Amino acid sequence: MDDKLTHSLGYISGKMSSHAKFLKLEHGDGLVRLNLKKLTVVTDTPNGITELLRIGSGKNHVGYHLAAHLALHQYFTANSRPVPRFLMLDQPTQPYYPSDMAKARGRLEDLALDEDRVTVTGLFKLMHQVVTELSPGFQIIVSDHADLPHPWYQDSVRYNWRGGEKLIPTTWLDTNPAP
């Protein structure tokens, strides 16, 4: 049992580390892993172990959570584990958009910093790569304001609720709820 757990955690850690490097996360150049005792993500740095709680900004938190979730789903799929084959994410780009107006538009050019543009593109590129790798047995559902101009991104969009279209159509709403 211990060998299987060690192997599983090693596989997941390898994927998480790779994802953290790809996303250029703070402390992402070291070993990234799950700490099962504290149920958190940690990184091994030259100065010791750093827990997610102590790793900077919301941008890093989103990146590390994404890395962990993708790595877990890669493990579950590779090992035919009985876990639903989808991941639902709500506004993973929220820490990157500077104002309510920019968030409402969700255009890449509305990001304040070039570095943020690169990172937002990287988040979606990583999601796209993992979905492609695990296809057709895995999907990611993202609810976000982001609207990237890249063909691989646009080809992945199934619904774009703008211009009066809504996630929940008004025809579904019961204007006379039961008492």
Solvent accessible surface area in square Angstrom, and as a share of the most:
residue,aa,sasa,rsa
1,M,196,0.88
2,D,110,0.57
3,D,120,0.62
4,K,138,0.58
5,L,84,0.42
6,T,95,0.55
7,H,123,0.55
8,S,12,0.08
9,L,49,0.24
10,G,45,0.43
11,Y,71,0.27
12,I,8,0.04
13,S,9,0.06
14,G,40,0.39
15,K,56,0.24
16,M,0,0.00
17,S,12,0.08
18,S,63,0.40
19,H,10,0.04
20,A,0,0.00
21,K,112,0.48
22,F,82,0.34
23,L,11,0.06
24,K,169,0.72
25,L,18,0.09
26,E,78,0.35
27,H,67,0.30
28,G,2,0.02
29,D,118,0.61
30,G,22,0.21
31,L,84,0.42
32,V,0,0.00
33,R,65,0.24
34,L,38,0.19
35,N,35,0.18
36,L,81,0.40
37,K,196,0.83
38,K,127,0.54
39,L,153,0.76
40,T,32,0.19
41,V,8,0.05
42,V,0,0.00
43,T,0,0.00
44,D,44,0.23
45,T,24,0.14
46,P,144,0.90
47,N,151,0.78
48,G,34,0.32
49,I,112,0.57
50,T,24,0.14
51,E,45,0.20
52,L,14,0.07
53,L,140,0.70
54,R,182,0.66
55,I,0,0.00
56,G,52,0.50
57,S,53,0.34
58,G,40,0.38
59,K,63,0.27
60,N,18,0.09
61,H,52,0.23
62,V,36,0.20
63,G,0,0.00
64,Y,0,0.00
65,H,90,0.40
66,L,5,0.03
67,A,0,0.00
68,A,8,0.07
69,H,71,0.32
70,L,0,0.00
71,A,0,0.00
72,L,46,0.23
73,H,15,0.07
74,Q,4,0.02
75,Y,25,0.09
76,F,45,0.19
77,T,38,0.22
78,A,67,0.52
79,N,63,0.32
80,S,92,0.59
81,R,112,0.41
82,P,118,0.74
83,V,46,0.27
84,P,91,0.57
85,R,72,0.26
86,F,96,0.40
87,L,15,0.07
88,M,103,0.46
89,L,29,0.14
90,D,103,0.53
91,Q,58,0.26
92,P,11,0.07
93,T,1,0.01
94,Q,97,0.43
95,P,49,0.31
96,Y,7,0.03
97,Y,11,0.04
98,P,81,0.51
99,S,51,0.33
100,D,114,0.59
101,M,125,0.56
102,A,4,0.03
103,K,46,0.19
104,A,59,0.46
105,R,91,0.33
106,G,0,0.00
107,R,104,0.38
108,L,22,0.11
109,E,102,0.46
110,D,23,0.12
111,L,3,0.02
112,A,69,0.53
113,L,100,0.50
114,D,99,0.52
115,E,128,0.58
116,D,9,0.05
117,R,78,0.28
118,V,100,0.57
119,T,30,0.17
120,V,0,0.00
121,T,22,0.13
122,G,13,0.13
123,L,1,0.01
124,F,14,0.06
125,K,74,0.31
126,L,6,0.03
127,M,8,0.03
128,H,63,0.28
129,Q,82,0.37
130,V,3,0.02
131,V,41,0.23
132,T,84,0.49
133,E,96,0.43
134,L,20,0.10
135,S,64,0.41
136,P,137,0.86
137,G,36,0.34
138,F,9,0.04
139,Q,100,0.44
140,I,29,0.15
141,I,74,0.38
142,V,47,0.27
143,S,36,0.23
144,D,37,0.19
145,H,69,0.31
146,A,6,0.05
147,D,41,0.21
148,L,0,0.00
149,P,89,0.56
150,H,54,0.24
151,P,101,0.63
152,W,56,0.20
153,Y,21,0.08
154,Q,74,0.33
155,D,104,0.54
156,S,56,0.36
157,V,50,0.29
158,R,176,0.64
159,Y,158,0.60
160,N,68,0.35
161,W,99,0.35
162,R,90,0.33
163,G,87,0.83
164,G,65,0.62
165,E,116,0.52
166,K,112,0.47
167,L,109,0.54
168,I,94,0.48
169,P,48,0.30
170,T,83,0.48
171,T,123,0.72
172,W,182,0.64
173,L,107,0.53
174,D,103,0.53
175,T,120,0.70
176,N,123,0.63
177,P,106,0.67
178,A,90,0.70
179,P,183,1.15
